[in-house]
Amino acid sequence: YVMVIPSRQLVIVRRGEDPGTARFDIARFAADVAAALP
């Protein structure tokens, strides 16, 4: 996944596979990363 958030001057890249039937929530991940940064 690649998520670009121009208003925050932020690019988030997530690499990897989801094991089995697990689903990765990219929206939640991006929100958590953005919230953790100043």
MARMAR-763184 format. One line per 10 residues: number of its first residue (from 1); their letters; for each residue x, y, z of C-alpha. Coordinates in pm, whole numbers, plus 50000, padded with zeros to 5 digits. Example, Ala and Ser with C-alpha at 12.3 -4.5 7.8 and 13.67 -1.06 7.14 Angstrom:
BEGIN
1) as) 51230 49550 50780  51367 49894 50714;
! end
This chain:
BEGIN
1) yvmvipsrql) 50000 50000 50000  50103 50359 49938  49905 50641 50094  49983 51005 50010  49845 51280 50233  49946 51609 50067  49799 51831 50339  50032 51667 50593  50327 51639 50349  50319 51268 50432;
11) vivrrgedpg) 50375 50949 50236  50302 50618 50410  50424 50292 50260  50323 49955 50397  50492 49648 50256  50411 49289 50336  50149 49021 50311  49840 48956 50516  49852 48606 50665  49563 48377 50573;
21) tarfdiarfa) 49226 48550 50590  49350 48845 50797  49267 49182 50643  49492 49484 50685  49303 49808 50758  49505 50065 50561  49274 50352 50659  49320 50280 51030  49695 50236 50985  49728 50567 50799;
31) advaaalp) 49517 50747 51060  49729 50606 51343  50055 50704 51171  49928 51056 51094  49809 51098 51454  50148 50993 51589  50334 51261 51391  50347 51631 51478;
! end
